[in-house]
Amino acid sequence: MSPTNTTASAAGAADAAIAPAPARPGDRSGTVRKGLTLLELLANYPHGATAGQIVADSGYAFSTCYRLLTTLVDSGFAEYDTATKQYRLGLLVFQMGQKVATARGYSGTALPVLRRLTEATGESSLLAVLDGDRFLTVHTVDGPNHRITTDPGDRGELHTSSLGRALLAFSPQDTRDELVATLDLAPRTDRSLADRGELKKILEETRERGWASQDQEHDDGMCAVAVPVMTPGGPLVAALALAAPVYRSDLAGLEQHIPLLKDAAIQLASQLPQRP
């Protein structure tokens, strides 16, 4: 969201003088939700953001952001750098994230499987789960010659990505139907799919053949293939993908690795705990 010139100017001027102060007791209704929103916004600035940037992104009053940011700093969920006058996520968030990753098997179980897949194919591998109307990247392993464009914790569109299409195609039908009917089909590239009927057709084809693909629809110059990670007779757990820049491999080249991709998905399905 873009702030008005007045808001941005006032926020920018106040950044120079702001510093954490003691948190006020007595949270009102909605404060927790606003605080969580600020945590999500801080995640978009891994190297730090000023209070003015958070005001602009959140649309909240400067006094509200200042009070909430101070509380987050006091509780360890955020840190404040007095030299740069920027806020960033605190190590407590990292600690909590590591516990979630361990509990879901993403750290000890998934990463070795992705590393072996990348070693065998020479291409980057990615693991993601369905998170509302987006996919959430939980692990990546870069290929030897290229760094992929998403990191753990990033969320992405379902309709333009191979990961998203695999997650959509193999989700329960009621979930799939609702998402297909309500997704924002905004294009990311000139090749992006933007037609709901065409998306339904692609998902049907994906279910029939057992894997999804995209060719420069999610990012310019990148193609990818993905398969679902599903327990035998059980629900969808995640989606696993291989991605490559088109100067290294075209889509047909990536499709040659689908047997290896499916084998890796089977390994993950037998080892990862099922999502509730």
C-alpha positions in Angstrom: 0.0 0.0 0.0 1.3 3.5 -0.8 1.1 6.2 1.8 0.0 9.7 1.2 2.8 12.3 0.9 1.8 13.7 4.2 2.1 10.4 6.0 5.4 9.5 4.4 6.9 12.9 5.2 5.8 12.9 8.8 6.9 9.3 9.3 10.3 9.9 7.7 10.9 13.0 9.8 10.1 11.1 13.0 12.4 8.2 12.1 15.4 10.2 13.1 14.2 10.8 16.6 12.5 7.5 17.4 13.8 5.0 19.8 12.1 2.2 21.7 10.3 3.2 24.9 8.6 1.1 27.6 5.5 -0.7 26.3 2.2 0.5 27.6 0.0 -2.0 29.5 -3.6 -2.7 28.7 -3.9 -3.8 25.1 -7.1 -3.1 23.4 -9.2 -5.3 21.1 -7.4 -5.8 17.8 -4.0 -4.9 19.1 -2.7 -8.5 18.9 -3.8 -8.7 15.2 -2.1 -5.4 14.4 1.1 -6.6 16.1 1.1 -9.8 14.1 0.6 -7.7 11.0 3.7 -5.7 11.8 5.7 -9.0 12.3 4.7 -10.1 8.8 5.7 -6.7 7.4 9.1 -6.9 9.2 9.7 -10.2 7.5 9.7 -8.4 4.2 12.7 -6.4 5.4 15.3 -8.9 6.5 17.9 -6.2 6.8 15.7 -3.8 8.6 13.0 -1.2 8.1 12.4 2.3 9.5 9.2 3.0 11.4 8.2 5.2 8.5 8.4 2.3 6.1 6.2 0.2 8.5 3.7 3.0 8.8 3.5 3.3 5.0 3.1 -0.5 4.5 0.6 -1.1 7.3 -1.5 2.0 6.9 -1.7 2.3 10.7 -1.1 5.6 12.5 2.5 6.4 13.4 1.7 6.4 17.1 0.1 2.9 16.8 3.1 1.5 14.9 5.6 3.0 17.3 3.7 1.5 20.3 3.5 -1.9 18.7 7.1 -1.9 17.5 8.2 -1.0 21.0 6.3 -3.9 22.5 7.7 -6.3 19.9 11.3 -5.1 20.8 10.6 -5.4 24.5 9.3 -9.0 24.1 12.2 -10.1 21.8 10.2 -10.5 18.7 11.9 -7.6 17.1 15.2 -5.7 17.4 16.0 -2.0 17.1 19.3 -0.7 15.7 20.0 2.7 17.2 22.7 3.4 14.6 20.4 2.9 11.6 17.1 3.5 13.4 15.7 0.4 11.8 13.7 -2.5 13.1 14.1 -6.1 12.1 12.8 -9.5 13.3 14.4 -10.8 16.5 16.1 -14.1 17.1 13.1 -15.3 19.1 11.2 -15.5 15.7 14.1 -17.6 14.3 14.0 -19.8 17.3 10.3 -20.4 17.0 10.6 -21.0 13.3 13.3 -23.6 13.8 11.0 -25.5 16.3 8.2 -25.5 13.7 10.7 -26.7 11.0 11.9 -29.5 13.2 8.5 -30.6 14.3 7.3 -30.8 10.7 10.5 -32.6 9.6 11.6 -29.8 7.2 15.1 -29.5 8.7 16.3 -33.0 9.5 14.2 -35.0 7.0 13.5 -32.8 3.9 16.8 -31.1 3.4 18.9 -34.2 2.8 16.4 -35.4 0.2 16.5 -32.1 -1.6 20.3 -32.1 -1.6 20.4 -35.6 -3.2 17.9 -34.5 -5.8 19.9 -31.4 -6.7 23.1 -33.5 -6.8 21.5 -36.0 -9.1 19.9 -33.5 -11.5 22.2 -30.5 -11.3 19.2 -28.2 -10.9 17.7 -26.3 -8.0 15.1 -28.0 -5.8 12.3 -26.5 -3.8 9.8 -27.7 -1.3 6.6 -25.8 -0.5 3.3 -26.2 1.3 -0.2 -24.7 0.7 -0.7 -21.6 2.8 -4.1 -20.1 2.3 -4.2 -18.8 -1.3 -0.4 -18.9 -1.8 2.4 -21.5 -1.6 4.9 -21.1 1.2 8.5 -22.1 0.5 9.9 -24.2 3.3 13.2 -25.4 1.8 15.4 -24.8 -1.2 18.7 -26.1 -2.4 20.4 -24.1 -5.1 21.9 -25.8 -8.2 25.7 -25.6 -8.7 25.4 -22.9 -11.3 22.4 -20.8 -10.4 20.7 -19.4 -7.4 16.9 -19.7 -7.4 14.6 -16.7 -6.9 12.8 -17.8 -3.7 13.9 -18.4 -0.2 12.4 -20.3 2.8 9.5 -18.2 4.2 8.6 -16.7 0.8 5.1 -17.0 -0.4 4.1 -17.1 -4.1 1.2 -17.3 -6.5 -0.5 -20.6 -7.1 -1.7 -20.1 -10.7 1.6 -19.2 -12.3 4.0 -21.6 -10.5 4.6 -25.3 -10.9 4.6 -25.6 -7.1 1.3 -23.8 -6.9 -0.3 -25.9 -9.7 0.8 -29.1 -8.0 -0.6 -28.0 -4.7 -3.9 -26.9 -6.3 -4.3 -30.0 -8.5 -3.9 -32.4 -5.6 -5.7 -30.6 -2.9 -9.1 -31.9 -1.8 -11.7 -31.0 -4.4 -13.6 -28.5 -2.2 -10.3 -26.6 -1.4 -9.3 -26.7 -5.1 -12.7 -25.5 -6.3 -12.8 -22.6 -3.8 -9.3 -21.5 -4.7 -9.8 -21.7 -8.4 -13.0 -19.6 -8.1 -11.4 -16.9 -5.9 -7.7 -16.6 -6.8 -6.5 -13.3 -8.1 -5.1 -14.3 -11.5 -2.9 -11.3 -11.9 0.0 -12.0 -14.3 3.6 -12.0 -13.2 5.1 -12.2 -16.7 3.9 -11.8 -20.3 3.4 -15.5 -20.4 1.4 -15.9 -17.2 -1.9 -17.7 -17.3 -4.8 -15.3 -16.5 -7.9 -17.2 -17.5 -9.9 -19.2 -14.9 -11.2 -21.7 -17.5 -7.6 -22.4 -18.7 -6.4 -22.9 -15.1 -9.1 -25.5 -14.6 -7.9 -27.3 -17.7 -4.3 -27.2 -16.7 -5.1 -28.6 -13.2 -7.1 -31.5 -14.8 -4.1 -32.3 -17.0 -1.8 -32.1 -14.0 -3.9 -34.6 -12.0 -4.0 -36.9 -15.0 -0.2 -37.0 -15.6 0.9 -36.6 -12.0 3.1 -33.5 -12.3 2.9 -29.7 -13.0 5.0 -27.3 -15.0 5.4 -23.7 -16.0 7.6 -22.1 -18.6 8.5 -18.5 -17.8 5.1 -17.8 -16.4 6.2 -17.2 -12.8 9.5 -15.5 -13.4 11.1 -14.4 -16.7 13.8 -16.7 -17.8 12.8 -19.6 -15.4 11.0 -22.8 -16.0 10.0 -25.5 -13.5 8.3 -28.9 -12.9 6.7 -30.0 -9.7 5.1 -33.1 -8.2 2.9 -33.5 -5.2 4.2 -35.1 -1.9 1.3 -37.3 -0.8 1.2 -40.1 1.8 -0.2 -43.4 0.4 -3.9 -43.0 0.6 -3.5 -39.9 2.6 -3.7 -36.1 2.1 -1.5 -33.7 0.3 1.6 -32.9 2.4 3.6 -30.6 0.1 4.9 -30.1 -3.4 8.4 -30.6 -4.7 9.9 -28.8 -7.7 13.0 -28.6 -9.9 13.7 -25.2 -11.4 16.2 -23.9 -13.9 17.0 -20.8 -15.9 16.1 -21.4 -19.6 19.7 -20.7 -20.7 20.6 -23.9 -18.8 17.6 -26.1 -19.5 14.3 -25.8 -21.3 11.1 -27.3 -20.0 11.6 -30.5 -22.0 15.0 -30.9 -20.3 13.5 -30.6 -16.9 10.8 -33.1 -17.7 13.5 -35.7 -18.2 14.1 -35.5 -14.4 10.5 -36.2 -13.4 11.2 -39.8 -12.5 13.9 -38.6 -10.0 11.5 -35.9 -8.8 8.8 -38.5 -8.1 11.2 -40.8 -6.3 12.3 -37.9 -4.0 8.6 -37.1 -3.4 8.0 -40.7 -2.3 10.9 -40.5 0.1 9.5 -37.3 1.6 6.0 -38.7 1.9 7.2 -41.6 3.9 9.3 -39.4 6.3 7.5 -36.1 6.7 4.8 -35.9 9.4 1.3 -35.2 7.9 0.1 -31.6 8.3 -3.0 -31.3 10.5 
